[in-house]
Amino acid sequence: MKLATLKDGSRDGKLVIVNRELTRCTEATHIAPTLQAALDNWEKVAPKLEVLAESLSHDAVPSLRFHEHDAMSPLPRAYQWADGSAYVNHVELVRKARNAEMPASFWTDPLMYQGGSDSFLAPRDPILMGDEAWGIDMEGEIAVITGDVPMGATVEQARDAIRMIMLVNDVSLRGLIPAELGKGFGFFQSKPSSAFSPVAVTPDELGDAWDGGKVSLPLRVDYNGEAFGRAEAGVDMTFDFPTLIAHAAKTRPLGAGAIIGSGTVSNKLEGGPGKPVSEGGVGYSCIAEIRMIETINDGEPKTPFMKFGDTVRIEMMDQSGHSIFGAIEQAVEKYEGA
């Protein structure tokens, strides 16, 4: 089933079921007022939501036109947002861009940071930034939403805790990252609010494209209306989602509604760095990667980071060419203050 949160003037919006075609929706607030409330009582609530989803598919309940512009991120705020770096190719390239060596342990022990989860952007809301000099970058990712995960969970327990899947634009400020990491205390200012796809889906909606740990479909990233990334999400994923969840839960439990991100989807090409879509490659899911490739090939980066007015669209299609999660589509705009 597919769930979304519609804007209603409140912080957490209202829960709706969306049909597979992403054209119609029906309110689910009589079952659970919000997605977080549904996740808090998933075993009891999910069967009722499934019945409602089936009724919607047969036009057996009142419904409204579903407009992605009316959607908030499925969880407009969450108790936990932890983003991994499952695609180690991306980590390697970005560290090279900072002239930083990558320890061998990065191939066996996942990287993860704890992001801000109190102010997620809606999937069609602008990315408001105070200064282009901050090095504004998009990062196309996949994320899962978990149920309760006990501390010290096994990979099998982590797999069983996956409730829903969605897409992410994990906005990064590349100009702020080096100095911030140089303090030895992690990201904060360089990781502003992220945005998630209009719809979150249960794993069964992905069919054979979901193997319990990875999504084997291309992630489409368009930048200013041009194809920028078509990386295969099921390829070069060093750490699958159950591994990332178990890593996050090593020393603490995860509460229902925890969001775990994959990190930037990134592919190698014949064992080496990828190529742009325009040159027959699968491209990139962030600007930092193409800048690193340009540095490798030409001695310096040529592609600038995002400027005010630039747009990014992140989407994933099923094998029939239909959008699964809806699209994250955002423009970068100047922040003028509250």
N, C-alpha and C positions, 0 to 999 in steps of 0.2 A: 504494500500500500504506500501511498504517497501523502505526506503531511506537510502543511504549510502554516505559517502564522501571518494573519492579515492585520494590517494597521487598524486600530480602533481608537486611537487617542491615549491608550495606556502604555506603560513601559513594556509589557509582555505580550500585547496583542491578543488575538483570539485564534484558537485552533480550528483548522478546517481540514477535511479530507479532499484531496484533489484527484481527478480521474487520470488514467494513464496517458491520455492525450494532452493533459495540462490545459484543458479548455473549460472545464466546469469544476465547481467545488461545492461542498455542503458543510455547514457548520457542525462542529463536533463538541461544542462547549457544554452540551448536556451530558456528555460522557466525561470530558476533562476540559477545564477552561483553557488550559495552556499546554504546550508540548511538555514543559517541565513537569506539570502535574501528571500527565500521562506516563512519563518515564518513572516518576516516583512510585507508581502503582501499576507497572507495566503488565505483570502477569494477569491482573484482574481486568485492566482497561483494554489491552491490545485486542483480545477476542471481540470486544464490543466495537472497537474501531474497525476491525476487519469486516464485521457484518455490515457496518455503515458503508464501508468502501465498496462492498459487493452490491449493496442497494444502489449506490450512486452509479455504478457501472451499468445498471439496468434501468436507470432513470426512474427509480422507484421512491426517491426522496426529493424534496425541494432542493433546487440547486441554483447557483449563480454563476455568471461568467467569471472565470478565473483570470485575473490580470496580474502579471508578474510585477508590474509597477506598484501594486497594492500590498505586496508581500514584504514583511520584515525578514531578516535572517530567521531560519526555523526556530532557533533559540536566540531571541534578541539579546539576551545576556545569559551567562552560564556560570555555574559554580567553579568550573575548571576548563581551561583551554591550554593544552600542552601540545606543542608542535615539534615533531621529530624531524629528522633528516634521513628518510628511508632511502633516498636516491643518492648514494654516496658520490656518484659522478658529479652531482651539483656541488656538494661540499668541497670536493677536490678542486673544481674550477674556481669557485668563489674564493677559496683560501689562496689559490695562486694569484688571484687578482689583488690580494692584500699582501703578497709576498710572504705568505705564511706557510710553513711546511705542514703537511697533514700526517699526524701520527698513524702508524699501522693499525692501532686499536680501533680507529674509526670504522674499519671494515667489520669489526666483530662486536663492538659495543655502541649502541645507538646514541647519537646526539639528541638532546631534547631541551627545549626552553619552555618556561611557563609564561604565557602571554597574558595580556589584559583581556578579561572576559566580561567586563561590566558595560561595554558600550560597542557591541558589534554594529557594523553598518548594514543597512538594508541593501539587497543585491543591486538595486538601481539607484541608490543614493550616491551623490558625488563624494570623491575623496578630497576632503578639505585639508589644505596644507598651507602653512605660513610662509614657506620659502622654497623656491625651486632648487636652491643650492643644497638642500638637504639630501638630494639624490634619490628622488621618488621612484620606486620600482614596484611593479606588480609581481606576485608569485602565484602561479596557478597550481593548486594542490587538490587533494582529496582528503576528506576527514570522515571519521566515524564518531557516532554518539554511543556511549556505553550505558549499560545499567550499572548496578552496584558491582564493584570489583573489590574482592578482599585484598588486604595487604599480603604480598608474597604470592599472588596468584600465578598459577602455571599458565603456559601458553594455551593449553586447552580450555582452562577456565576463562581466560581472556577472550578467546574466540567465541565462547558461548555468551559472553556479555555484550557482544556487538548488537546494537538495536537498530541503528539507522546509518545511512551513508549520505554524504553531501559533498559539494564542491566548495573551494575556498579561494578567495583572493587575499593572501597574507601580505599586506602592504609592508614594504621595508624602506627604510631611509638609509641608503648606502653611504651617504656622506657622513652620517653620524655613527655608523657601526664601528669603524676602527678605533676611534678614541674611546668609545664606550666600553668595548671589549678590552681595550688596553688597561682599564681600571681593574680588570680581573673579577668583575662581579656580574657580568652578563648583560643581556639586552634590557632596555627599558624605553628610553625616548626614541630609539631607532626602530621600535616596533609599535606603531600606532594601531588604531582599530582595524580589525579584519572584517571582511564581508563574506557571507556564505550564500549558497544558491537559494533561489526562491523555494525550492522543495527539497525535503529530505525523504529518502526512500528506504523501505525495509530491504534487506539483502535479497529476498526472493524476487524483487522487481528486476534484478539484474540478470536473472537466469544463469546461463552458462558463463557469462562474463565475470561472475563472482565465484571464487573457489574457496571461500571462507577466510581469505586473508588479503587478496588482491583484487583489483578491478582491471580486467584485461580489455580495455577499450582506449582509443586515443583521447587525449585531453586537448580540446580545441581552444587555442588562445589567439584572438585577433587583436591587433594593435593598430589603432587609427584606421580601422576598416580593412586592414590587410592581414592575410594569414601570417602569423608569427610563430606559433607552436602547434605541433600535431604529435607530441610525444606519446608513446604507448605506455599507459600507466602500469600495465602488467609486466613490463620489461625493465630490467636493471633496477628493480626494487629490492635492495639488499635486505631490508627488514620489513616483513609484512606487518599488517595491523595487529594481529595477536601478539607478535613479538614486541611491538611498540607499547601496547597496553600493559603487558607484563613488566616491561622495563619501567613504565611510569608508576606501577603499583609495587615496586620492589620494597619500598620502605614506608608506604602509606596506602590506605584504601582509597579508591576512587568512588565518589558518589554518583548516583544515577544522574545522567545528563552531562557527564564529563565528555569533552570533545578532545579527540586525539587526531592530530594532523599528520599527513605523510611527509611534509616538506615538499619543496618544489619538484614536480615531476620532470625527470631528466633522463635522456637516453644517450648512450655512446653511439658511435658509428664506426663499425668495423674495428672496434677496440680503441678508437680514439675519440676526440671531441666531435660533436655533431656538426651538421651543416644547416644553414638557413633553409626554410621551406622553398624559397625562390630558387635555390640551387639543387633541389631534389632531396634535401634532408627532411627531418621531422621538426627542425627548428628548436625553439626554446620556450620555456614557460616563465622566464623572467629576463629582464634586460641585462642583468649582471653577467649571465652566461655568454651572450653574444659579444659583450665587451671583452670578455676574457679570450674568446676565440679570435677576435680581431687583434688583440694584443699578441697572441701566439703567432698569428699569420703575418701581421703588419707592423708589429712593434708598439702599437698604441691603439686604444679603443677609439672607435668612430661614432658609434651609436650613442646619443645622449640619453640620459635618464628622462623620465616623464616631465613634461612641461604643462603649465596651465592650459587647458583645452584639449589635451590628449585624452584618448579613450581606450579602454580595454574591455574585451568581451571574453568570458570564460564559459565553456559549455561542453557537454559530452552527449554524443548521440549513440543510440542503440544500433544494433546491426541492421535495422531497417531504415536508419537515418532520422529517427525521431528523437527529439530532445528528451533526456531522462529527468534531469533536475531543473530544467529551465536555465536561464542564462544570468550570470553576473555581468552586468554591463554598467560601467562607471566612467565618469569623466573626472579629471583632476581640476579642481577649482581653488581659487585663492581664498584662504580663510580670513575673514574680516573681523573676527571677534564675536563674542556672544552678544 
